[in-house]
Amino acid sequence: MYSKKMSFAQHVFTAVNEAANFVPAINHSSPLNLITMKVLKSFLLVALFAIVSASCKKENDNPPFIIEGSWEGKLGTGSAQPTSFIGLNLKSNGVLERLGSSGSISATGTWQLTGNNFTGAYTFTDGVSVTLTATTDKANNKLSGTWVNSGNNTGTWYVSKK
């Protein structure tokens, strides 16, 4: 049956040939065998379609959240509804630039994002410093939270990616 001088491939080929001898011959003229083959082909076609469909990678409709860039929104003092302009330019190296409504830089500082929690701090040229905290809404590219300055003034703010 098997010889020690046969290679592994030869052993496999011999085993496959011997296994094929156990498969009964199909009588193609028999109506029952034709129906069985049609059902088997249909089943295999459906199974192949299911495998191909399941293996297709779904595209992600939401692009990845990128915090770096320009943000614009509103800032309010105390419990008042935010109505004053706030612009931020968040750079990839952790640098924060506070922008005026004209787009000019009015203060500089740093920012950090940990999970969904944003923190930032900046100082105006007159020495007033501001700390921002916010929660990110990554699906809608929004930040919203509170601020406090060195004079203990507080308020709320929100921005959207520009």
Secondary structure, 3 states (H helix, E strand, C coil): CCCCCCCHHHHHHHHHHHHHCCCCCCCCCCHHHHHHHHHHHHHHHHHHHHHHHHHCCCCCCCCCCCCCEEEEEEEEECCCCCCEEEEEEECCCCEEEEECCCCCEEEEEEEEEECCEEEEEEEECCCCEEEEEEEEECCCCEEEEEEEECCCCEEEEEEEEC
